[in-house]
Amino acid sequence: MPETPYMIAVRHENGMPLLITSAEIEPAHRPNYPYLVLAAIPYQAQDNGLPAQGELSRVAKLEESLTHALKDCRALHLGHVTHNGIFLVAHYAMRPAPDSVTIPTGFLKKSAIDLNVRKDPDWSWFTASMEPTPLERVAHRNQPLYEVLTQHGNRPELPRPVDFTFFFKSPEGCQAAADKLSADGFRQSQQDIWESDGSYGIELVREMATLPEEMDPLCVQLDKVAEELGGEFDGWACPVKK
């Protein structure tokens, strides 16, 4: 398998932040790893439940050593959940893992980590506890653009023309997207439908703010529209508004 990409999502539970770092694993690969392996590693927490200074680095090293210790089980690292003093590390493995593993924690020092191992061929735990929602995926995808806009002094509450790009297998697909989204305030830009590497692109424009609470749900909607029409929503761009 190629190098695994990860994404971060922020949720809340009982008023405390819950950070999820999860691997992007194609569904086709999942049946090869039917055993869920969980390790709950405690850490010293701040008032908000997140790791105190130096603690994140410490538990991250334990996580790396744990993944190495599970290599004989052909374990796939899924990421971790950080919440309220617990760093929950998740793997799925081809073979059953032992009840605990001993890993190095320093010069001539070792520590035993208890493992919760059970068969989960449908990856139901991952789906319920770690898998990003469509909105979380979009928020992760949009975050770098928000950061660039902020660096340039953008005021996200101010409306401006925002360009949204789509690709389809035919010009008809582009036109279908334009027609479908026109009722939601989208208009076709002055740039005509163009061909690119065997696909066809279209740029639609909508006057709006760039607040994440408005933009992210809209992008989820655009992903869905493009998929329904057999195409792909390729993202958005806009001028800085100060």
Residue frames relative to the residue before (quaternion, step in Angstrom):
aa qw qx qy qz dx dy dz
M 1.0000 0.0000 0.0000 0.0000 0.00 0.00 0.00
P 0.5101 -0.6366 0.4717 0.3346 3.63 -1.09 0.65
E 0.7057 -0.4349 0.3287 0.4526 3.56 -1.30 0.18
T 0.4067 -0.7523 0.4757 0.2058 3.55 -0.83 1.03
P 0.2895 -0.7392 0.5755 0.1966 3.62 -0.82 0.93
Y 0.2122 -0.7656 0.5962 0.1156 3.55 -1.20 0.60
M 0.0947 -0.7704 0.6227 0.0984 3.54 -1.25 0.40
I 0.3330 -0.7433 0.5546 0.1701 3.55 -1.24 0.57
A 0.0462 -0.7751 0.6301 0.0093 3.55 -1.00 0.91
V 0.2430 -0.7566 0.5930 0.1300 3.55 -1.12 0.73
R 0.0187 0.7707 -0.6357 0.0401 3.56 -0.78 1.08
H 0.2929 -0.7335 0.5744 0.2150 3.59 -1.29 -0.05
E 0.0149 -0.7814 0.6235 -0.0210 3.52 -1.08 0.81
N 0.8340 -0.0316 -0.0415 0.5494 3.57 -0.70 1.14
G 0.7113 -0.4833 0.2468 0.4466 3.54 1.02 0.87
M 0.6512 0.4915 -0.3106 0.4878 3.60 1.28 0.07
P 0.5200 -0.6377 0.4556 0.3396 3.61 -1.01 0.70
L 0.1169 -0.7585 0.6397 0.0411 3.53 -1.11 0.82
L 0.1318 -0.8184 0.5588 0.0264 3.57 -0.43 1.27
I 0.1012 -0.7976 0.5942 0.0221 3.56 -0.82 1.04
T 0.0678 -0.7467 0.6612 0.0248 3.54 -0.83 1.06
S 0.0454 0.8438 -0.5256 0.0979 3.57 -0.32 1.25
A 0.4558 -0.6818 0.5122 0.2551 3.52 -1.13 0.77
E 0.3802 -0.6832 0.5745 0.2422 3.52 -1.20 0.65
I 0.0468 0.8079 -0.5799 0.0936 3.57 -0.20 1.31
E 0.4344 -0.7032 0.4956 0.2669 3.57 -0.69 1.05
P 0.5630 -0.6316 0.4129 0.3372 3.61 -0.91 0.88
A 0.6053 0.5829 -0.3591 0.4060 3.59 1.07 -0.65
H 0.6814 0.4885 -0.2883 0.4625 3.62 1.13 -0.59
R 0.5529 0.6880 -0.3762 0.2820 3.59 1.12 -0.61
P 0.6452 0.5372 -0.3590 0.4078 3.66 0.85 -0.72
N 0.6008 0.5790 -0.3593 0.4180 3.60 1.20 -0.39
Y 0.7436 0.3280 -0.1751 0.5557 3.58 1.27 -0.33
P 0.0031 0.8782 -0.4779 0.0201 3.63 0.37 1.20
Y 0.6843 0.4903 -0.2895 0.4555 3.63 1.20 -0.27
L 0.2742 -0.7507 0.5838 0.1432 3.55 -0.79 1.08
V 0.0517 -0.7862 0.6157 -0.0074 3.58 -0.93 0.96
L 0.0156 -0.8120 0.5817 -0.0441 3.57 -0.54 1.20
A 0.0535 -0.7704 0.6349 0.0216 3.54 -1.13 0.78
A 0.1876 -0.7857 0.5841 0.0792 3.57 -0.66 1.16
I 0.0589 -0.8162 0.5744 -0.0187 3.58 -0.34 1.28
P 0.3039 -0.7706 0.5259 0.1930 3.64 -0.54 1.07
Y 0.0499 -0.7796 0.6231 0.0379 3.53 -1.23 0.56
Q 0.5513 -0.5747 0.4790 0.3693 3.55 -1.28 0.36
A 0.1897 -0.8385 0.5076 0.0566 3.56 -0.60 1.17
Q 0.4748 -0.5957 0.5623 0.3217 3.51 -1.37 0.38
D 0.7335 -0.4099 0.3003 0.4515 3.57 -1.31 0.00
N 0.6973 0.4578 -0.2721 0.4798 3.60 1.12 -0.62
G 0.6020 -0.6058 0.3428 0.3913 3.58 1.28 0.16
L 0.5927 0.5645 -0.3697 0.4397 3.60 1.24 -0.18
P 0.6887 -0.5257 0.2969 0.4014 3.61 -1.17 0.51
A 0.4578 -0.6502 0.5395 0.2767 3.53 -1.12 0.80
Q 0.7312 -0.4338 0.2881 0.4407 3.55 -1.29 0.28
G 0.8189 0.2261 -0.1989 0.4887 3.57 -0.88 1.02
E 0.5898 0.6130 -0.3647 0.3786 3.57 1.18 -0.44
L 0.6270 0.5443 -0.3510 0.4329 3.59 0.98 -0.74
S 0.6420 0.5159 -0.3162 0.4708 3.57 1.00 -0.82
R 0.6478 0.5328 -0.3183 0.4418 3.58 0.98 -0.85
V 0.7274 0.4245 -0.2646 0.4697 3.59 0.75 -1.00
A 0.5896 0.5635 -0.3716 0.4436 3.59 1.15 -0.53
K 0.6330 0.5141 -0.3269 0.4776 3.59 1.07 -0.70
L 0.6303 0.5149 -0.3299 0.4783 3.58 1.04 -0.76
E 0.6242 0.5428 -0.3313 0.4539 3.58 1.02 -0.81
E 0.6585 0.5066 -0.3056 0.4651 3.58 0.93 -0.90
S 0.6661 0.4907 -0.3014 0.4740 3.59 0.95 -0.85
L 0.6255 0.5414 -0.3332 0.4524 3.57 1.06 -0.75
T 0.6407 0.5173 -0.3236 0.4661 3.58 0.95 -0.85
H 0.6476 0.5058 -0.3153 0.4747 3.57 0.99 -0.81
A 0.6619 0.5164 -0.3096 0.4465 3.61 0.99 -0.83
L 0.7061 0.4537 -0.2606 0.4772 3.60 1.15 -0.53
K 0.3728 0.7629 -0.4754 0.2301 3.60 1.22 0.13
D 0.6276 0.5431 -0.3507 0.4337 3.62 1.06 -0.64
C 0.6529 0.4811 -0.3094 0.4965 3.59 1.23 -0.39
R 0.3679 -0.7284 0.4793 0.3231 3.56 1.35 -0.07
A 0.2000 0.8205 -0.5035 0.1823 3.54 0.91 1.01
L 0.2742 -0.7383 0.6027 0.1284 3.50 -1.17 0.80
H 0.3499 -0.7541 0.5181 0.2013 3.57 -0.63 1.11
L 0.2167 -0.8081 0.5413 0.0840 3.58 -0.73 1.14
G 0.6379 -0.5008 0.3497 0.4691 3.59 1.18 -0.41
H 0.3831 -0.7163 0.5342 0.2341 3.55 -1.20 -0.53
V 0.2807 -0.7067 0.6239 0.1803 3.50 -1.39 0.40
T 0.1374 -0.7981 0.5854 0.0372 3.57 -0.72 1.11
H 0.2868 0.7693 -0.5133 0.2500 3.58 -0.46 1.17
N 0.8880 -0.0644 0.0522 0.4523 3.53 -1.02 0.98
G 0.7847 -0.3799 0.1748 0.4575 3.57 0.78 1.07
I 0.6971 0.4062 -0.2735 0.5237 3.60 1.28 0.12
F 0.1762 -0.7438 0.6410 0.0692 3.53 -0.98 1.02
L 0.0883 -0.8347 0.5436 0.0003 3.57 -0.07 1.33
V 0.1438 -0.8091 0.5688 0.0345 3.55 -0.43 1.28
A 0.1393 -0.8168 0.5591 0.0291 3.57 -0.82 1.03
H 0.0094 0.7497 -0.6616 0.0120 3.52 -1.13 0.87
Y 0.1471 -0.6992 0.6735 0.1896 3.51 -1.37 0.22
A 0.1543 -0.8294 0.5366 0.0188 3.55 -0.87 0.99
M 0.5399 -0.6127 0.4766 0.3254 3.53 -1.27 0.50
R 0.7836 0.2067 -0.0855 0.5795 3.56 1.15 -0.72
P 0.6147 -0.5514 0.3932 0.4043 3.62 -1.13 0.48
A 0.3287 -0.7302 0.5676 0.1913 3.56 -1.03 0.82
P 0.5719 -0.5733 0.4397 0.3884 3.62 -1.20 0.33
D 0.6603 -0.5174 0.3760 0.3937 3.56 -1.32 0.18
S 0.7896 -0.0028 -0.0033 0.6136 3.58 1.23 -0.42
V 0.1663 -0.7513 0.6260 0.1268 3.54 -1.30 0.35
T 0.3083 -0.7261 0.5843 0.1907 3.55 -1.21 0.57
I 0.0210 -0.8152 0.5774 -0.0396 3.55 -0.72 1.08
P 0.5524 -0.6075 0.4451 0.3574 3.61 -1.14 0.53
T 0.1173 -0.8033 0.5817 0.0509 3.57 -1.02 0.82
G 0.7939 -0.0787 0.0488 0.6010 3.58 1.26 0.10
F 0.7411 -0.3848 0.2826 0.4721 3.54 -1.28 -0.08
L 0.8474 -0.0705 -0.0334 0.5252 3.55 -0.61 1.28
K 0.5932 0.5479 -0.3733 0.4567 3.57 1.20 0.51
K 0.0358 -0.7831 0.6208 0.0077 3.55 -1.09 0.77
S 0.1313 -0.7853 0.6014 0.0670 3.54 -1.23 0.47
A 0.3496 -0.7196 0.5606 0.2141 3.56 -1.07 0.78
I 0.1314 -0.7747 0.6161 0.0552 3.56 -0.96 0.94
D 0.3537 -0.7366 0.5415 0.1977 3.55 -0.74 1.09
L 0.1903 -0.7887 0.5788 0.0819 3.54 -1.07 0.83
N 0.2562 -0.7120 0.6332 0.1624 3.52 -1.15 0.75
V 0.0083 0.8277 -0.5555 0.0796 3.57 -0.29 1.30
R 0.1933 0.7672 -0.5982 0.1269 3.55 -0.89 0.93
K 0.5379 -0.6181 0.4632 0.3377 3.53 -1.22 0.49
D 0.0903 0.7815 -0.6063 0.1167 3.57 -0.84 1.03
P 0.0504 -0.8663 0.4962 0.0285 3.60 0.61 1.12
D 0.6836 0.4743 -0.2881 0.4741 3.60 1.16 -0.50
W 0.3750 -0.7400 0.4706 0.3005 3.57 1.32 -0.05
S 0.1871 0.8223 -0.5176 0.1444 3.58 1.05 0.73
W 0.6234 0.5312 -0.3552 0.4505 3.62 1.02 -0.71
F 0.6626 0.5044 -0.3102 0.4585 3.59 0.86 -0.92
T 0.6496 0.5259 -0.3180 0.4476 3.58 0.92 -0.91
A 0.7297 0.4403 -0.2417 0.4640 3.57 0.92 -0.91
S 0.8087 0.3555 -0.1367 0.4482 3.59 0.96 -0.85
M 0.8313 0.2336 -0.0863 0.4970 3.60 1.01 -0.69
E 0.5979 0.6089 -0.3884 0.3478 3.59 0.96 -0.71
P 0.4627 -0.6977 0.4665 0.2856 3.61 -0.78 0.96
T 0.4313 -0.6558 0.5530 0.2796 3.54 -1.17 0.66
P 0.6683 -0.4711 0.3603 0.4490 3.62 -1.19 0.22
L 0.6574 0.5033 -0.3224 0.4589 3.60 0.96 -0.79
E 0.6494 0.5052 -0.3230 0.4677 3.61 0.99 -0.75
R 0.6214 0.5319 -0.3441 0.4610 3.59 1.03 -0.70
V 0.6694 0.4939 -0.2961 0.4693 3.56 0.93 -0.91
A 0.6404 0.5266 -0.3285 0.4523 3.61 0.94 -0.86
H 0.6409 0.5123 -0.3136 0.4779 3.58 1.02 -0.80
R 0.6674 0.5089 -0.2893 0.4603 3.56 0.97 -0.88
N 0.7219 0.4533 -0.2473 0.4607 3.58 0.99 -0.82
Q 0.5153 0.7011 -0.4070 0.2777 3.59 1.11 -0.60
P 0.6580 0.5021 -0.3480 0.4404 3.68 0.81 -0.78
L 0.6504 0.5088 -0.3240 0.4617 3.59 1.03 -0.72
Y 0.6138 0.5306 -0.3472 0.4702 3.59 1.01 -0.75
E 0.6626 0.5197 -0.3082 0.4426 3.57 0.93 -0.91
V 0.6448 0.5081 -0.3219 0.4716 3.60 0.98 -0.81
L 0.6534 0.5103 -0.3168 0.4608 3.58 0.91 -0.87
T 0.6507 0.5197 -0.3115 0.4577 3.59 0.96 -0.87
Q 0.6344 0.5432 -0.3225 0.4456 3.58 1.01 -0.83
H 0.7180 0.4123 -0.2368 0.5084 3.57 1.16 -0.58
G 0.6208 -0.6053 0.3287 0.3744 3.58 1.21 0.41
N 0.3052 0.7857 -0.4936 0.2141 3.58 1.18 0.39
R 0.2185 -0.7271 0.6335 0.1492 3.55 -1.16 0.74
P 0.2995 -0.8282 0.4412 0.1724 3.59 -0.03 1.28
E 0.6153 0.5704 -0.3582 0.4095 3.61 1.15 -0.42
L 0.6213 0.5579 -0.3429 0.4304 3.61 1.24 -0.32
P 0.4210 -0.7060 0.5030 0.2670 3.62 -0.80 0.93
R 0.0989 0.7524 -0.6474 0.0705 3.52 -1.27 0.62
P 0.5881 -0.5571 0.4120 0.4172 3.65 -1.15 0.27
V 0.1092 -0.7864 0.6075 0.0257 3.56 -0.81 1.08
D 0.2879 -0.7669 0.5559 0.1412 3.58 -0.87 1.03
F 0.0932 -0.7808 0.6176 0.0175 3.56 -0.93 1.01
T 0.1791 -0.8209 0.5395 0.0547 3.57 -0.68 1.14
F 0.0719 -0.7853 0.6149 -0.0027 3.56 -1.02 0.94
F 0.1380 -0.7627 0.6232 0.1041 3.55 -1.26 0.54
F 0.0390 -0.7895 0.6121 -0.0244 3.55 -1.05 0.90
K 0.6197 -0.5728 0.3983 0.3594 3.54 -1.31 0.27
S 0.7960 0.1484 -0.0640 0.5833 3.58 1.22 -0.34
P 0.6197 -0.5250 0.4127 0.4123 3.60 -1.20 0.33
E 0.6015 0.5759 -0.3570 0.4233 3.57 1.11 -0.67
G 0.6247 0.5344 -0.3354 0.4601 3.57 1.08 -0.71
C 0.6268 0.5332 -0.3292 0.4631 3.56 1.01 -0.81
Q 0.6874 0.4853 -0.2848 0.4593 3.54 0.89 -0.98
A 0.6136 0.5486 -0.3463 0.4502 3.58 1.06 -0.71
A 0.6431 0.5084 -0.3202 0.4748 3.60 1.02 -0.79
A 0.6500 0.5161 -0.3183 0.4581 3.57 0.94 -0.87
D 0.6663 0.5002 -0.3017 0.4634 3.58 0.93 -0.86
K 0.6773 0.5124 -0.2965 0.4369 3.57 0.91 -0.94
L 0.7541 0.4101 -0.2072 0.4693 3.57 0.96 -0.88
S 0.4592 0.6997 -0.4493 0.3124 3.59 1.20 -0.15
A 0.6352 0.5406 -0.3285 0.4431 3.59 1.09 -0.69
D 0.6905 0.4498 -0.2701 0.4979 3.61 1.25 -0.38
G 0.6792 -0.5346 0.2829 0.4158 3.58 1.18 0.46
F 0.5170 0.6215 -0.4298 0.4021 3.59 1.22 0.28
R 0.0529 -0.7743 0.6295 0.0373 3.54 -1.09 0.76
Q 0.5327 -0.6238 0.4573 0.3436 3.55 -1.12 0.56
S 0.4612 -0.6807 0.4953 0.2804 3.57 -0.97 0.87
Q 0.6809 -0.4814 0.3531 0.4242 3.54 -1.29 0.10
Q 0.5920 0.5573 -0.3709 0.4489 3.57 1.22 -0.42
D 0.3994 -0.7278 0.5069 0.2319 3.58 -0.78 1.03
I 0.6675 -0.4388 0.3937 0.4549 3.55 -1.33 0.08
W 0.0741 -0.8209 0.5662 0.0119 3.59 -0.81 0.97
E 0.4191 -0.6921 0.5338 0.2458 3.53 -1.27 0.48
S 0.0522 0.7969 -0.5974 0.0733 3.56 -0.98 0.89
D 0.8470 -0.1457 0.0627 0.5074 3.57 -0.56 1.21
G 0.7663 -0.3926 0.2009 0.4671 3.55 0.84 0.96
S 0.6954 0.3715 -0.2817 0.5468 3.59 1.26 0.04
Y 0.3793 -0.7203 0.5400 0.2139 3.54 -1.32 0.20
G 0.2033 -0.8088 0.5467 0.0748 3.54 -0.90 0.98
I 0.0474 -0.7657 0.6403 0.0375 3.50 -1.27 0.53
E 0.2209 -0.7594 0.6003 0.1190 3.54 -1.13 0.76
L 0.0990 -0.7825 0.6143 0.0234 3.55 -0.81 1.10
V 0.2340 -0.7872 0.5632 0.0914 3.56 -1.04 0.82
R 0.0172 0.7784 -0.6273 0.0162 3.54 -1.09 0.80
E 0.3818 -0.7019 0.5543 0.2329 3.56 -0.97 0.86
M 0.3137 0.7510 -0.5245 0.2498 3.59 -0.58 1.12
A 0.5545 -0.5531 0.4927 0.3793 3.55 -1.37 0.15
T 0.3827 -0.7181 0.5296 0.2394 3.57 -1.30 0.21
L 0.2281 0.7726 -0.5481 0.2251 3.57 1.07 0.71
P 0.5275 -0.6561 0.4267 0.3306 3.63 -0.80 0.90
E 0.6550 0.5268 -0.3257 0.4330 3.61 0.98 -0.76
E 0.6784 0.4152 -0.2876 0.5336 3.60 1.29 -0.25
M 0.7057 0.4933 -0.2711 0.4302 3.57 0.87 -0.98
D 0.6699 0.5265 -0.3256 0.4100 3.60 0.83 -0.90
P 0.6796 0.4579 -0.3203 0.4753 3.67 0.79 -0.82
L 0.6129 0.5415 -0.3555 0.4525 3.59 1.07 -0.67
C 0.6605 0.5062 -0.3144 0.4568 3.59 0.93 -0.83
V 0.5845 0.5446 -0.3708 0.4736 3.60 1.11 -0.59
Q 0.6499 0.5134 -0.3058 0.4697 3.58 0.97 -0.89
L 0.6827 0.4903 -0.2935 0.4555 3.60 0.92 -0.90
D 0.5850 0.5503 -0.3654 0.4706 3.59 1.09 -0.63
K 0.6821 0.4995 -0.2816 0.4538 3.55 0.92 -0.95
V 0.6457 0.5150 -0.3204 0.4639 3.59 0.95 -0.86
A 0.6682 0.5006 -0.3058 0.4576 3.57 0.87 -0.94
E 0.6523 0.5130 -0.3157 0.4600 3.59 0.95 -0.85
E 0.6495 0.5252 -0.3168 0.4493 3.59 0.94 -0.86
L 0.7287 0.4051 -0.2245 0.5045 3.57 1.10 -0.69
G 0.5719 -0.6396 0.3606 0.3658 3.60 1.27 0.23
G 0.6468 0.5157 -0.3267 0.4572 3.57 1.16 0.46
E 0.4433 -0.6716 0.5313 0.2647 3.55 -1.27 -0.47
F 0.3153 -0.6944 0.6141 0.2034 3.53 -1.07 0.84
D 0.2403 -0.8385 0.4824 0.0805 3.57 -0.53 1.24
G 0.7112 -0.4490 0.2722 0.4675 3.60 1.21 -0.02
W 0.3680 -0.7295 0.5440 0.1909 3.53 -1.36 0.02
A 0.0695 -0.7669 0.6367 0.0400 3.52 -1.34 0.37
C 0.0070 0.8057 -0.5915 0.0311 3.56 -1.16 0.53
P 0.5398 -0.5856 0.4723 0.3775 3.58 -1.25 0.25
V 0.5354 -0.5854 0.4901 0.3610 3.55 -1.25 0.42
K 0.1286 -0.7757 0.6154 0.0553 3.56 -0.99 0.89
K 0.0899 -0.8200 0.5653 0.0073 3.58 -0.61 1.18
